[in-house]
Amino acid sequence: MLAVGLMACQGSSGPASGALPPASQAVPSTSLLRLPRAGGIPRLYGGGTLSDLGWRGRARFPALQMVVGFDQDQALAYAVDSGGSLQGLDVTTGAIRVLTDGVRGVVLGPEGTLWVVNEEDDVVRIRNRSAQPVDATLPGRPTALYGTGDRQLIAIEGGDTARALLVSGSEPGISADLPSTQTAASPWGDLVAAAAPTGVYLWAPRANTPPRRIRVGGTPTTVRFSASGHRIYVGRADENLAVIDRYAGERIGDIRIPGAAAGLRVAPYGGWLLARPAEGDTIWVVDLATGRFAGALRGPWATDLPTVLGDATLLVREGADVVARDLSGEGFPETGRLKGAASDLFLPMPWVPPGSQPEPAPQRPEPGTPDAATPDTAGIPAAPADAPSIVYLQVSRSQNPAWAQALAGEIRDEGFPALVITPKSGDEAYRVVVGPYPSRESAESAGRRLGRPSFIYHP
């Protein structure tokens, strides 16, 4: 449904010397690709139980330093090896090939374009497995890269202050000065946010206007966009999280967490936010549907993990193992474990081998019911018992009914059949969905046209 970048990093705190800058976004999926960091045969696991799907790559990967992302349209998973070569794995055949060498920075854009910054700071664009140099050389090494929905690249450069540059290769570069390199980009790259002691600064690259400042109080240290791109979450040095409405351009509330957040990570399908303190291996979990702190657990914070798969499965390293936990359950119960896998790299993918169907990730129960919230009968008509299963695309969940209705109206104005599923109780969220569609395939096809983060929803 969506292309992804290096998992769990929509922004940057500035990479250490010799490290690749983080890329833009990640997408949860129905399977999990395991890539041996020391080199070896890739394997595939599925569902919240991390069950082995029996899939194996046909060739061995060399030693790896990072995963990049998965392009569903081409069925290609990308990773960078220890020698700086960009490797592409065709999951339909299991074959591996080198796409380009000398990689110093890389990101996979939301529409499937790979952007590479090489050792000479030149920009290379890879589309349909073909590498093409772009008529652009960056002034310095970027601290962050973001792909955009219109096949362009945003590079962030600098130290205490920063400069953002829009690279297209077909027109003069558009740039803006930012107060810091603590940045994040919206899922489609149409807005960049930067956290600075004086506030949060928003820059719209295509508008070519100076960044505008939003005051949030405290000392902002890190930012992250919601999965839908309409909200911005702000970590502050001495206070709780601040929440900004990007369209209104103002702070709309706070979320109480146990301490100051030095890093944030949003579940790609929405619903959950992960935060970490400046020191230690604590992971704070926030339920975005309710806007409340949900609990804490221990685990290291790396470029690939922790992450949230599907609706409510947290994947985290615990000692030598990788563990799946159900965020909707009391105490986040364990649902799967890969023993001795913590040293490897992991990449979620919306793909499963033909004839294989992993167990689904645990679906989040709604209070008082065994299943997900059902809509009002006026919202979604009941299907006859002998009718084929219908599916929807869920775009967002919100506690604000007015905002949910406004978003649904905006999507309808774009030509898609959007509606709001009303929850059964005040503690549940309003779901903005598109559909119905007669099959998963037709819904996924509509999702690619929709141009918004979404996932399959069965009412």
Protein Blocks (a to p, Z undefined) as FASTA:
>chain_A
ZZcddehiabdebiaehiacddfbdcddfbdcdddfkbpaddddedjkopaehiacfbdc
dddfbdfbdcfklopacdddfkopacdddfknopacdfbghiabdcddfkopacdddfko
pacddeehiacddddddfbdcfbdcddfkopacddedjkbccddddehlaccdddddfbf
cdcddfkopaccdddfkbccdddfklopacddddeehjdfbdcddfkopaccdddfkbcc
ddddfklopafbdcddfbdcfbdcddfkghiacdddfedjddcdddfknopafbdcdddd
dfkbccdehjlpccddehjbccdddfkbghiiafbdcehklmpccdddddddehiacddd
dddddehiabdcdddfklpccddfkbccdddddfbdcfblklmmmmmmmmmmnopacddd
ddfbfkbccdddedddfbfklmmmmmmmnopacddddZZ
